[in-house]
């Protein structure tokens, strides 16, 4: 009996903790014939899924374009009248991806602000645990534990990535400091050489003018 209650309590705690971390819909208003963009930072080999939904607007259409920092198109859908859609892709490397939404309206119609709802998920959030539960015949608690395990692995990977970035920045910092030191020494040697040359030149000049012996 106690075991059953503790299992249920653990399940509720796991679900509650995970629900806090799940992505929520981002709502915004996009004026007619204008474009709004949002960005998402994704690590290497991470799946990114996106769902978007538009409010009804007669005669209006929309375009959705997802690109990386190099300008490569990862998802593109233009001038569609439907009010919803979705996309998914895997990041080949760490990058910041940009999703741009454009609302198209006929010229004779008055401009409106069309409401757009966007949900972006990546990593654990993008994984379909319902299909996993059916394939492996997992119980609800086992599914939540698997989700929690994946979430823990994701957090560990994030910390490992942050540590790697810290080491890279430290290496770059040390390299920059060394270059600045060498440049400072070189500048001082140049100034010292210039000062020595000026002393020698002035000494010869004064001797030529017989101002000094």
C-alpha positions, 0 to 999 in steps of 0.5 A: 500500500505504501509502495503504491502511494509512494509510486503515485507521489513520485509520478506526480512529482516527476510530471509536475517538475517536467511540466514546468520545463516544457515549452509554452506557446509564444503568442505575438501579433504580426501586421499585414505585409510585415515580417517578424522573426524569433531566434532559437539557440540549438546544440549539435545533433539536437532535434528542433520541432516547431508548430505554428498557428494563425488566427483566421483572416479572410483573404490573408496568407502567410509565409514561414522561413527558417534559416541558420546563421549562414543563410541556409534554408532549413524550412520554407513554406510560402503564401499558404492559406492554412492556419497551422503547420509544423516542421522538424529538423536536426542541427548538424552543429551548434547554431542560432536558428531564425524563424521568420513569419510574414503575413500577406494581405491583398492591397485593397484590404485594410491592414490587420494584426494577425495573432500567431502562436508558435511552439518551439521544442528541442531535445527532450521536449521534442521527443515523442514519449507516447510513441516510445511507450507504445513501442516498448510497452512502458507503464506511465511511471516508466515513461516519466522516469525515462523522460526524467532520465533524458532530461538529466542527460540533457542537463549534463550535456549542457553543463559539459558544453558550458565547460567546454566553452569556458575552456575555449574562452580561457584559451582564447583569453590566454592567447590574446594576453600573450599576444598583447604582452609580445606586442607591448615588448615589441613596441617598447623595443621599437621606442627604445631603438628610436630613442637610441637612434635619436641620441646618436643622430643628435650627438653627431649633429652637435659634433658637426656643428661643433657645439660639443666635443 
